[in-house]
Amino acid sequence: MAEHLFTLKADWPGLRNDVGSIEAENLRTKISVPPEMDGPGIGTNPDEMLLGAAATCYIITLAAMLERAGIDKQSLRMESEAAVDVTNGVFTYKRITHRPVLVLERGATESEVEKAQGFAVKAEESCMISRALRGNVEIRLEEKVRRAGE
């Protein structure tokens, strides 16, 4: 069994509406409470980072599945959004919606299009971040798979 360790250092110099920082191997940024939650909105925040983790895990997982299957793509782009519910002062990360648009090469076969469509769904089920969130955060998928020129 292999185990990969990732580390992050955080510095928070003040109280709720101050600005802190985080640093990992390839990530350095300021952090604060977002303006939607009456914070200063400087740098990023936990809500954006969780959305970013889910989105990047999904899109990388999908790209890896396509590569292993030998399905060539022209482009893979995605927009994702998160919904955070606030009820009685309690913040709950409710939902993430991914909207990937996968454009296969013009010469892709019908079988490749169907496989790619299946991979788009399977990538969400397989991504380790999605698996970690399962049961706590709803993840929706609004995928579009097509050939170039269609």
Secondary structure, 3 states (H helix, E strand, C coil): CCCCCCCEEEECCCCCCCCEEEEECCEEEEECCCHHHCCCCCCECHHHHHHHHHHHHHHHHHHHHHHHHCCCEEEEEEEEEEEEEEECCEEEEEEEEEEEEEEECCCCCHHHHHHHHHHHHHHHHHCHHHHHHCCCCEEEECCEEEECCC
